[in-house]
Amino acid sequence: SVFNWSDAVFDVSFVETNPSLIVCASGDGSLLVWQLNKTNSSPVLSLREHQREVWCVHWSESRSSDALLSTSGDGTIKLWNFDSSPMLQATLSGHESVVYEARWHPRRPGLIASVSADCSLRLFDIKQSSNIISPRAHPAEILSLDWSKYDDHLLVTGACDNRLRLWDTRMITNAVSVFEGHEAAVRRVKFDPHRRDRLASTGYDGQLKLWNLTPTNSNINIHTERFSKDFIYGLDWNLFERDKLVVGSWDRIVRFCEIVSM
């Protein structure tokens, strides 16, 4: 299927409760819901509450009633409830600049981590109405984050200082580990869903890097693949088959990768 829109599309997420729907983040500040089995190229729903471009959308993996979150250049995170009819449930504020990414915790409904151009990492627990902040998590804009699939307290961030940082949410003021090796901003970070000791990152240096998370060598780069001279924006692991990834870059190429020996 091909769907066309009049503005840039920055992110996309499957709707966990309906496999025929996807939701997209648009540069005009709207959220677009598309039905995959329809030939009509118009979205079935357009939601407009953000005042600037939408950078990220993420459907709750725990399938709680707090179904969808979106982040924006207006500095806010918005929560959307799709239980009956789509409606804005809440607006989370606190960031002082663009919120590049936010992610629901994969197992704890209501817990959200977010990163921003204001250099901060924030944790929002909407069940407890709490907001925890690491105000200078990196000395530069933070572009990406991901939760560990195996440890409830671990998450990783990637930023414009060319580094990744590993965090334990029980002591959020100091990073557990720092990962160095990228030659430009780190645009995307992802934990391996099949192995607790590995994560991947991509950046504006055109590189895909794999990192070891063993206790003795928690910041060791175990493999680097330079795909392009252009920015690499997208990265994700295959949830159903081990050792397979996909990356998308500024050169208009989507690459499917398999780790054959590691």
C-alpha positions as CSV (number, residue, x, y, z in Angstrom):
1,S,0.0,0.0,0.0
2,V,1.1,3.6,-0.7
3,F,-0.5,6.5,1.1
4,N,0.3,10.1,0.2
5,W,0.1,13.2,2.4
6,S,0.7,16.8,1.8
7,D,3.5,17.2,4.4
8,A,6.4,15.2,5.7
9,V,5.8,12.0,7.7
10,F,8.3,11.7,10.6
11,D,7.2,8.5,12.3
12,V,4.8,5.5,12.1
13,S,3.4,3.0,14.5
14,F,1.1,0.0,14.1
15,V,-2.1,0.1,16.1
16,E,-1.6,-2.8,18.6
17,T,-5.3,-3.5,19.0
18,N,-6.1,-3.4,15.2
19,P,-3.6,-5.0,12.8
20,S,-5.2,-3.2,9.8
21,L,-4.4,0.3,11.1
22,I,-1.3,2.4,11.3
23,V,-0.9,5.9,12.8
24,C,1.6,8.4,11.4
25,A,3.2,11.6,12.7
26,S,3.0,14.5,10.3
27,G,5.0,17.7,9.8
28,D,1.8,19.8,9.8
29,G,1.1,18.9,13.5
30,S,-1.5,16.2,12.8
31,L,-1.8,12.4,13.6
32,L,-3.0,10.4,10.7
33,V,-4.7,7.0,10.9
34,W,-4.6,4.9,7.8
35,Q,-6.4,1.6,7.0
36,L,-4.1,-0.8,5.3
37,N,-6.7,-2.7,3.4
38,K,-8.3,0.3,1.8
39,T,-7.4,1.5,-1.7
40,N,-8.5,5.1,-0.8
41,S,-5.4,7.1,-0.1
42,S,-7.1,9.4,2.4
43,P,-6.6,8.8,6.1
44,V,-9.6,7.4,8.0
45,L,-8.9,9.8,10.8
46,S,-6.9,13.0,11.3
47,L,-6.2,14.3,14.8
48,R,-4.9,17.8,15.2
49,E,-3.9,19.1,18.7
50,H,-0.2,19.8,18.5
51,Q,0.9,23.3,17.5
52,R,4.0,22.2,15.6
53,E,5.3,19.1,13.8
54,V,4.8,15.7,15.3
55,W,8.1,13.8,15.7
56,C,7.1,10.5,17.3
57,V,4.1,8.2,17.8
58,H,4.0,5.1,19.9
59,W,1.2,2.7,20.7
60,S,1.2,1.2,24.1
61,E,2.7,-2.3,23.9
62,S,0.9,-3.3,27.1
63,R,-2.4,-2.6,25.4
64,S,-3.7,-0.5,28.3
65,S,-6.4,2.1,27.9
66,D,-3.6,4.7,27.6
67,A,-3.2,3.6,24.0
68,L,-1.2,6.2,22.0
69,L,1.3,8.9,22.7
70,S,2.7,11.6,20.4
71,T,5.6,14.1,20.8
72,S,6.0,17.4,19.1
73,G,8.1,20.4,18.3
74,D,5.7,22.3,20.6
75,G,7.5,20.7,23.6
76,T,4.6,18.5,24.7
77,I,3.6,14.9,24.8
78,K,0.0,14.1,24.2
79,L,-1.9,11.0,25.3
80,W,-4.8,9.7,23.2
81,N,-7.5,7.3,24.2
82,F,-9.0,5.0,21.5
83,D,-11.2,2.9,23.7
84,S,-14.4,4.0,22.1
85,S,-13.9,7.0,20.0
86,P,-10.4,8.7,19.6
87,M,-10.0,11.6,22.1
88,L,-7.2,13.6,23.7
89,Q,-6.8,12.2,27.2
90,A,-3.9,14.4,28.6
91,T,-1.0,16.7,27.7
92,L,2.3,16.2,29.5
93,S,4.5,19.3,29.7
94,G,7.8,20.0,31.3
95,H,10.2,19.9,28.4
96,E,11.5,23.3,27.3
97,S,12.1,22.4,23.6
98,V,11.3,19.8,20.9
99,V,10.4,16.4,22.2
100,Y,12.1,14.1,19.7
101,E,10.9,10.8,21.1
102,A,8.9,9.2,23.9
103,R,8.3,5.5,24.6
104,W,5.8,3.6,26.8
105,H,7.4,1.1,29.1
106,P,6.9,-2.3,27.5
107,R,5.5,-3.9,30.7
108,R,4.5,-1.1,33.1
109,P,1.3,0.6,31.9
110,G,1.4,4.4,32.4
111,L,5.2,4.8,32.6
112,I,6.7,7.0,29.8
113,A,10.3,8.0,29.1
114,S,11.0,11.0,26.8
115,V,14.0,12.9,25.5
116,S,14.3,16.4,24.1
117,A,16.4,19.1,22.5
118,D,16.6,20.6,26.0
119,C,19.1,17.9,26.8
120,S,16.9,16.3,29.4
121,L,15.5,12.8,30.0
122,R,12.2,12.7,31.7
123,L,10.1,9.9,33.2
124,F,6.3,10.4,33.5
125,D,4.2,8.0,35.6
126,I,0.6,8.9,34.7
127,K,-0.7,6.4,37.2
128,Q,1.1,8.1,40.1
129,S,1.1,11.7,38.6
130,S,4.9,11.8,39.0
131,N,7.5,13.5,36.8
132,I,11.2,12.6,37.3
133,I,13.9,14.5,35.4
134,S,17.6,14.1,34.6
135,P,18.1,17.7,33.4
136,R,21.5,17.3,31.7
137,A,21.4,13.6,30.6
138,H,23.6,14.6,27.6
139,P,25.5,17.9,26.9
140,A,23.6,18.1,23.6
141,E,20.2,17.5,22.1
142,I,18.9,14.0,22.8
143,L,17.3,12.4,19.7
144,S,16.3,8.8,20.7
145,L,15.7,6.4,23.5
146,D,14.6,2.8,24.1
147,W,13.6,0.6,27.0
148,S,15.3,-2.7,27.7
149,K,13.0,-5.7,27.0
150,Y,14.5,-7.7,29.8
151,D,15.3,-5.3,32.7
152,D,12.4,-3.1,33.9
153,H,14.8,-0.4,35.1
154,L,17.1,0.0,32.1
155,L,16.9,2.4,29.2
156,V,19.3,3.8,26.6
157,T,19.5,7.3,25.0
158,G,21.3,8.6,21.9
159,A,22.3,12.2,21.3
160,C,24.0,14.9,19.3
161,D,27.2,14.5,21.4
162,N,27.8,11.3,19.3
163,R,27.3,9.1,22.4
164,L,24.8,6.6,23.9
165,R,24.1,6.5,27.6
166,L,22.7,3.6,29.6
167,W,20.4,4.6,32.5
168,D,19.0,2.8,35.6
169,T,15.7,4.6,36.4
170,R,16.3,3.9,40.2
171,M,19.2,6.3,40.1
172,I,18.5,8.5,37.1
173,T,21.0,11.3,38.0
174,N,24.0,9.4,36.6
175,A,24.4,7.2,33.6
176,V,25.4,3.5,34.2
177,S,27.6,3.4,31.0
178,V,28.6,5.7,28.2
179,F,29.0,4.3,24.6
180,E,31.5,6.1,22.4
181,G,32.4,5.4,18.8
182,H,29.9,7.3,16.5
183,E,31.4,10.1,14.5
184,A,28.2,12.2,14.4
185,A,24.9,12.5,16.2
186,V,23.2,9.2,17.3
187,R,19.7,9.2,15.7
188,R,18.3,5.9,16.8
189,V,18.9,3.4,19.5
190,K,17.2,0.0,20.0
191,F,17.7,-2.9,22.4
192,D,17.8,-6.4,20.9
193,P,14.4,-8.0,21.7
194,H,15.9,-11.5,21.6
195,R,19.1,-10.9,23.6
196,R,19.5,-8.9,26.8
197,D,23.2,-8.3,26.3
198,R,23.0,-6.4,22.9
199,L,21.8,-3.1,21.5
200,A,22.1,-1.4,18.2
201,S,22.5,2.3,17.2
202,T,22.5,4.3,14.0
203,G,23.5,7.9,13.3
204,Y,24.2,10.8,11.1
205,D,27.6,9.2,10.3
206,G,26.0,6.6,8.1
207,Q,26.9,3.8,10.5
208,L,25.1,0.9,12.2
209,K,26.8,-0.2,15.4
210,L,26.2,-3.2,17.7
211,W,27.1,-2.9,21.4
212,N,27.8,-5.5,24.1
213,L,26.0,-5.2,27.4
214,T,27.8,-7.8,29.4
215,P,28.5,-6.7,33.0
216,T,32.3,-6.6,32.4
217,N,32.3,-4.9,29.0
218,S,29.1,-2.9,29.0
219,N,30.3,-0.2,26.5
220,I,32.1,-2.3,23.9
221,N,31.3,-1.8,20.3
222,I,31.3,-5.3,18.8
223,H,30.5,-4.5,15.2
224,T,30.3,-1.5,12.9
225,E,28.7,-1.4,9.4
226,R,29.1,1.8,7.4
227,F,26.2,1.8,4.9
228,S,26.1,5.3,3.5
229,K,27.6,8.7,3.5
230,D,24.1,10.0,4.3
231,F,22.2,10.2,7.6
232,I,20.6,7.0,8.9
233,Y,17.3,7.9,10.5
234,G,15.5,4.6,11.0
235,L,16.4,1.4,12.9
236,D,14.4,-1.6,14.2
237,W,14.9,-5.2,15.1
238,N,12.7,-8.0,13.7
239,L,10.5,-9.2,16.6
240,F,9.9,-12.7,15.2
241,E,13.4,-13.7,13.8
242,R,16.7,-13.4,15.7
243,D,19.6,-11.4,14.4
244,K,17.7,-9.4,11.8
245,L,17.4,-5.6,11.5
246,V,16.2,-2.9,9.1
247,V,17.6,0.6,8.7
248,G,16.4,3.5,6.6
249,S,18.6,6.5,5.5
250,W,18.6,9.8,3.7
251,D,19.8,8.1,0.5
252,R,16.2,6.8,0.1
253,I,17.3,3.2,0.6
254,V,15.8,0.7,3.2
255,R,18.3,-2.0,4.0
256,F,17.5,-5.4,5.6
257,C,20.4,-6.7,7.6
258,E,21.2,-10.1,9.1
259,I,23.9,-10.8,11.7
260,V,25.5,-14.0,10.5
261,S,28.2,-14.6,13.2
262,M,28.5,-12.8,16.5
